[in-house]
């Protein structure tokens, strides 16, 4: 149903380039429940944004139901059946040593 093949995504600001996705390949089966875990800055949100059509990948390919998305236009995403994409962000509360509560977003 959904396959990512060697996806790469870079963000460029001035002379600086940041790799957000570096050769990501993964397949998802129909009706499969998946949890995407990793440390902050590891590319989780970028990958979800690419899958949901909110952001474009630089190289590689994403295949949805056997169809490449390399040349998709904005209007092509409506026919994928992937939208609306539900993203779940978990918010956790932790206590620091002073006893005050801290909120952290671990997406």
Rosetta blueprint (number, residue, H / E / L):
1 X L
2 X E
3 X E
4 X E
5 X E
6 X E
7 X E
8 X E
9 X E
10 X E
11 X E
12 X E
13 X E
14 X L
15 X L
16 X E
17 X E
18 X E
19 X E
20 X E
21 X E
22 X E
23 X E
24 X E
25 X E
26 X E
27 X E
28 X E
29 X L
30 X L
31 X L
32 X L
33 X L
34 X L
35 X L
36 X L
37 X L
38 X L
39 X L
40 X L
41 X L
42 X L
43 X L
44 X H
45 X H
46 X H
47 X H
48 X H
49 X H
50 X H
51 X H
52 X L
53 X L
54 X L
55 X L
56 X L
57 X L
58 X L
59 X E
60 X E
61 X E
62 X E
63 X E
64 X E
65 X L
66 X L
67 X E
68 X E
69 X L
70 X L
71 X L
72 X L
73 X L
74 X H
75 X H
76 X H
77 X H
78 X H
79 X H
80 X H
81 X L
82 X L
83 X L
84 X L
85 X L
86 X L
87 X L
88 X L
89 X L
90 X E
91 X E
92 X E
93 X E
94 X E
95 X E
96 X L
97 X L
98 X L
99 X L
100 X L
101 X E
102 X E
103 X E
104 X E
105 X E
106 X E
107 X L
